[in-house]
Amino acid sequence: MASHESYQKRRLFSSYFWVVVSVFIVLFLLGLQGFFLLNSQRLADYFREQVPMSVYFKDSANDVEMRQLEKTLQMADYTKSAVFVSAAEAAEKTKEDLGEDFIATLDGFNPLPNSIDVRLNAQFVTDIEIAAIAEDLNAKDFVQEVQYDKPLVSLLNDNVKRISFWMLIVSGIFILIAFLLINSSIRLSVYAKRFTIKTMQMVGATKGFIRKPFIMTSIKLGLIGALLALAALAGVVYWTNDMVPELKILENYEMLGLLFVGVLVFGILISLISTFFATTRYLNLRTDQLYY
């Protein structure tokens, strides 16, 4: 008898353990997916804002014209940053990149023009917007040319749309897998106590009374798994923030709150719903059906 009770306890503990492990793994991976999905727009904006645009001046452009255009660009709503780069500064940077004094080979002649390095705000880095900005700048008499990587802009925007679409598809599939996996684990833990459920029902206990301890236990297990998943997710968030500080992830309290609360609520809700239906199934079975 004692051996049988010990076996039942081990079996019950094992079923509870796997519920917690299933909830932890599924919620961690689901939270990870949600984290990247919620930050995909920020990440896309970050890469868009790294696309350089260079405004090159004619040799006849005077200092007042160049500085005035720099100030105008800095105040424009489409500009993230605009920095004037003199011909001498451009030459020094080129020397560092090449590792040799190319001006010396040209008998002191500097072929590099004065320019402004421009970074645009993400919403303006589209084929139409950036072309319109370049055309407007090219129309100025003292501007020689405006350069930016047109293929890169098109490729970047196409990839952002493609990645966003597939992330939504994968997220939907992942939610379905999460539900099925956690549901299966909880059904297994309830299955281990199916005879207890039927015994309680036979002595007159109501369905609500029987369900209550199972639901409370499941909520606790779901909460433990969710808290473990949140701890692991917090580590990923801090690591990502250190790797890409420009995204300022830790300053986005609304996103972090939505992510962490969503994972916690999903873990508890799925445990509650799965337990409710699992216990209902065994409450509706005849005694002889419990053996199958």
C-alpha positions as CSV (number, residue, x, y, z in Angstrom):
1,M,0.0,0.0,0.0
2,A,2.8,2.4,1.0
3,S,4.7,1.5,-2.1
4,H,1.6,2.2,-4.3
5,E,1.1,5.6,-2.6
6,S,4.8,6.4,-3.1
7,Y,4.4,5.5,-6.8
8,Q,1.4,7.7,-7.2
9,K,3.1,10.6,-5.5
10,R,6.1,10.2,-7.8
11,R,3.8,10.0,-10.8
12,L,1.9,13.1,-9.7
13,F,5.2,15.0,-9.1
14,S,6.5,14.0,-12.5
15,S,3.3,15.2,-14.2
16,Y,3.5,18.6,-12.3
17,F,7.2,18.9,-13.2
18,W,6.5,18.5,-16.9
19,V,3.7,20.9,-16.8
20,V,6.0,23.6,-15.4
21,V,8.8,22.7,-17.9
22,S,6.3,22.8,-20.8
23,V,4.9,26.1,-19.7
24,F,8.4,27.5,-19.2
25,I,9.8,26.4,-22.6
26,V,6.7,27.4,-24.5
27,L,6.3,30.8,-22.8
28,F,10.0,31.6,-23.1
29,L,10.0,30.9,-26.8
30,L,6.7,32.6,-27.3
31,G,7.9,35.7,-25.3
32,L,11.1,35.7,-27.4
33,Q,9.0,35.7,-30.6
34,G,6.8,38.5,-29.2
35,F,9.9,40.5,-28.2
36,F,11.4,40.4,-31.7
37,L,8.0,41.1,-33.2
38,L,7.4,44.1,-31.0
39,N,10.9,45.4,-31.7
40,S,10.9,44.6,-35.4
41,Q,9.7,48.1,-36.3
42,R,12.4,49.7,-34.1
43,L,15.0,47.5,-35.6
44,A,13.8,48.3,-39.1
45,D,13.9,52.0,-38.3
46,Y,17.4,51.7,-36.9
47,F,18.7,50.2,-40.1
48,R,16.8,52.7,-42.3
49,E,18.4,55.5,-40.4
50,Q,21.9,54.1,-41.1
51,V,21.5,54.7,-44.9
52,P,23.8,57.5,-45.7
53,M,23.1,60.4,-48.0
54,S,25.9,62.7,-49.1
55,V,25.4,66.2,-50.5
56,Y,28.5,67.3,-52.5
57,F,29.2,71.0,-53.1
58,K,30.7,72.6,-56.2
59,D,34.1,74.2,-55.9
60,S,32.4,77.6,-56.4
61,A,30.1,77.2,-53.3
62,N,31.0,79.7,-50.6
63,D,31.1,79.0,-46.9
64,V,27.8,80.9,-46.2
65,E,25.9,78.8,-48.7
66,M,27.2,75.6,-47.3
67,R,26.6,76.4,-43.7
68,Q,23.2,77.7,-44.4
69,L,22.2,74.5,-46.1
70,E,23.6,72.5,-43.2
71,K,21.4,74.5,-40.8
72,T,18.4,74.1,-43.1
73,L,18.9,70.3,-43.3
74,Q,19.3,70.1,-39.5
75,M,15.9,71.8,-39.0
76,A,14.1,69.8,-41.7
77,D,11.5,67.3,-40.4
78,Y,13.0,64.5,-42.5
79,T,16.5,64.8,-41.1
80,K,17.9,62.8,-38.2
81,S,21.4,64.3,-38.4
82,A,23.3,66.6,-40.9
83,V,27.0,67.1,-40.4
84,F,29.2,69.4,-42.6
85,V,32.5,67.7,-43.7
86,S,35.1,69.9,-45.2
87,A,37.4,68.8,-48.0
88,A,40.3,68.6,-45.6
89,E,38.4,66.5,-43.1
90,A,37.3,64.2,-45.9
91,A,40.9,63.8,-47.1
92,E,42.0,62.9,-43.6
93,K,39.3,60.3,-43.2
94,T,40.2,58.8,-46.6
95,K,43.9,58.7,-45.7
96,E,43.0,56.7,-42.5
97,D,40.7,54.3,-44.5
98,L,43.4,53.8,-47.2
99,G,46.3,53.7,-44.9
100,E,48.4,55.9,-47.1
101,D,48.7,59.6,-48.1
102,F,46.9,59.7,-51.5
103,I,47.2,63.5,-51.7
104,A,51.0,63.2,-51.8
105,T,50.8,61.1,-54.9
106,L,48.6,63.8,-56.5
107,D,51.3,66.5,-55.7
108,G,49.2,68.0,-52.9
109,F,45.9,68.3,-54.9
110,N,42.8,67.3,-52.9
111,P,40.1,66.0,-55.3
112,L,37.5,65.6,-52.5
113,P,34.8,68.3,-52.4
114,N,33.1,69.8,-49.3
115,S,30.0,67.9,-48.4
116,I,27.3,67.3,-45.8
117,D,26.7,63.8,-44.4
118,V,22.9,63.3,-43.9
119,R,21.0,60.6,-42.1
120,L,17.2,60.7,-42.7
121,N,14.4,59.8,-40.2
122,A,13.2,56.2,-40.9
123,Q,9.8,57.1,-42.3
124,F,11.5,59.1,-45.1
125,V,13.8,56.3,-46.2
126,T,11.6,55.1,-49.0
127,D,12.2,55.1,-52.8
128,I,9.7,58.0,-53.4
129,E,10.6,60.2,-50.3
130,I,14.3,60.0,-50.6
131,A,14.2,60.6,-54.4
132,A,12.1,63.7,-53.8
133,I,14.6,65.0,-51.1
134,A,17.6,64.3,-53.4
135,E,15.9,66.1,-56.3
136,D,15.2,69.2,-54.2
137,L,18.8,69.4,-53.0
138,N,20.1,68.8,-56.6
139,A,18.1,71.8,-57.7
140,K,20.4,74.2,-55.7
141,D,23.0,76.0,-57.9
142,F,25.9,75.4,-55.5
143,V,25.2,71.6,-55.1
144,Q,27.2,69.4,-57.4
145,E,25.4,66.1,-56.7
146,V,23.5,64.1,-54.1
147,Q,24.5,60.5,-53.6
148,Y,22.7,57.6,-51.8
149,D,22.5,53.9,-52.3
150,K,19.2,53.4,-54.3
151,P,19.4,49.6,-54.5
152,L,20.1,49.4,-50.8
153,V,17.0,51.5,-50.0
154,S,14.7,49.3,-52.2
155,L,16.3,46.1,-50.8
156,L,15.9,47.3,-47.2
157,N,12.3,48.2,-47.5
158,D,11.4,45.0,-49.4
159,N,13.1,42.8,-46.7
160,V,11.4,44.7,-43.9
161,K,8.0,44.0,-45.4
162,R,8.9,40.3,-46.1
163,I,10.3,39.7,-42.6
164,S,7.4,41.4,-40.9
165,F,4.9,39.2,-42.8
166,W,6.7,36.0,-42.0
167,M,7.1,36.9,-38.4
168,L,3.3,37.3,-38.1
169,I,2.8,33.9,-39.7
170,V,5.3,32.2,-37.4
171,S,3.8,33.9,-34.3
172,G,0.4,32.6,-35.2
173,I,1.7,29.1,-35.6
174,F,3.7,29.4,-32.4
175,I,0.7,30.4,-30.4
176,L,-1.2,27.3,-31.7
177,I,1.7,25.0,-30.8
178,A,2.0,26.6,-27.4
179,F,-1.7,26.0,-26.7
180,L,-1.5,22.4,-27.8
181,L,1.7,21.6,-25.9
182,I,0.6,23.1,-22.6
183,N,-2.8,21.7,-23.0
184,S,-1.4,18.2,-23.5
185,S,0.8,18.5,-20.4
186,I,-2.0,19.6,-18.2
187,R,-4.4,16.9,-19.5
188,L,-1.7,14.4,-18.6
189,S,-1.5,15.7,-15.0
190,V,-5.3,15.6,-14.7
191,Y,-5.3,12.0,-16.2
192,A,-3.1,10.9,-13.3
193,K,-6.0,11.8,-10.9
194,R,-9.0,10.7,-13.0
195,F,-10.0,8.1,-10.5
196,T,-10.0,10.7,-7.7
197,I,-12.2,12.9,-9.7
198,K,-14.7,10.1,-10.3
199,T,-14.7,9.0,-6.6
200,M,-15.4,12.6,-5.5
201,Q,-18.2,12.8,-8.0
202,M,-19.7,9.5,-6.8
203,V,-19.9,10.7,-3.2
204,G,-21.9,13.8,-4.2
205,A,-19.3,16.5,-4.8
206,T,-20.4,19.1,-7.3
207,K,-18.5,19.7,-10.5
208,G,-17.4,23.2,-9.4
209,F,-16.1,21.8,-6.1
210,I,-14.1,19.1,-7.9
211,R,-12.7,21.4,-10.5
212,K,-11.5,24.1,-8.0
213,P,-8.4,22.4,-6.5
214,F,-7.3,21.2,-10.0
215,I,-7.7,24.7,-11.5
216,M,-5.9,26.3,-8.5
217,T,-3.0,23.8,-8.8
218,S,-2.8,24.4,-12.6
219,I,-2.8,28.2,-12.1
220,K,0.1,27.9,-9.6
221,L,2.1,25.6,-12.0
222,G,1.4,28.0,-14.9
223,L,2.5,30.9,-12.7
224,I,5.8,29.2,-11.8
225,G,6.5,28.4,-15.4
226,A,5.6,31.9,-16.5
227,L,7.9,33.5,-13.9
228,L,10.8,31.3,-14.9
229,A,10.1,32.2,-18.6
230,L,10.0,35.9,-17.6
231,A,13.4,35.6,-15.8
232,A,15.0,34.0,-18.9
233,L,13.3,36.6,-21.1
234,A,14.6,39.5,-18.9
235,G,18.2,38.1,-19.5
236,V,17.6,38.2,-23.3
237,V,16.2,41.8,-23.1
238,Y,19.3,43.0,-21.1
239,W,21.7,41.2,-23.4
240,T,20.0,42.7,-26.5
241,N,20.0,46.2,-25.0
242,D,23.8,45.9,-24.4
243,M,24.4,44.6,-27.9
244,V,22.3,47.3,-29.6
245,P,22.1,50.2,-27.2
246,E,20.8,52.5,-30.0
247,L,17.4,50.7,-29.8
248,K,17.0,51.9,-26.2
249,I,14.9,48.8,-25.4
250,L,15.0,49.3,-21.6
251,E,13.5,52.8,-22.0
252,N,10.5,51.4,-23.9
253,Y,8.4,50.7,-20.8
254,E,5.2,50.3,-22.7
255,M,6.6,47.5,-24.9
256,L,8.3,45.7,-22.0
257,G,5.1,46.0,-19.9
258,L,3.0,44.6,-22.7
259,L,5.4,41.8,-23.3
260,F,5.9,40.7,-19.7
261,V,2.2,41.0,-18.7
262,G,1.2,39.2,-21.9
263,V,3.5,36.2,-21.2
264,L,2.3,36.1,-17.5
265,V,-1.4,36.3,-18.4
266,F,-1.1,33.8,-21.3
267,G,0.6,31.3,-19.0
268,I,-2.1,31.5,-16.3
269,L,-5.0,31.6,-18.8
270,I,-3.9,28.7,-20.9
271,S,-3.4,26.6,-17.7
272,L,-6.9,27.6,-16.4
273,I,-8.7,26.8,-19.7
274,S,-6.9,23.6,-20.3
275,T,-7.6,22.3,-16.7
276,F,-11.2,23.3,-17.0
277,F,-11.8,21.2,-20.1
278,A,-9.6,18.3,-19.0
279,T,-11.5,17.9,-15.7
280,T,-14.8,18.4,-17.5
281,R,-13.9,15.5,-19.8
282,Y,-13.3,13.1,-16.9
283,L,-16.4,14.3,-15.0
284,N,-18.5,13.4,-18.0
285,L,-17.0,9.9,-18.5
286,R,-18.6,6.7,-17.1
287,T,-16.5,4.8,-14.6
288,D,-15.7,1.9,-17.0
289,Q,-14.4,4.5,-19.6
290,L,-11.7,5.7,-17.2
291,Y,-9.6,2.6,-18.0
292,Y,-9.3,3.5,-21.7
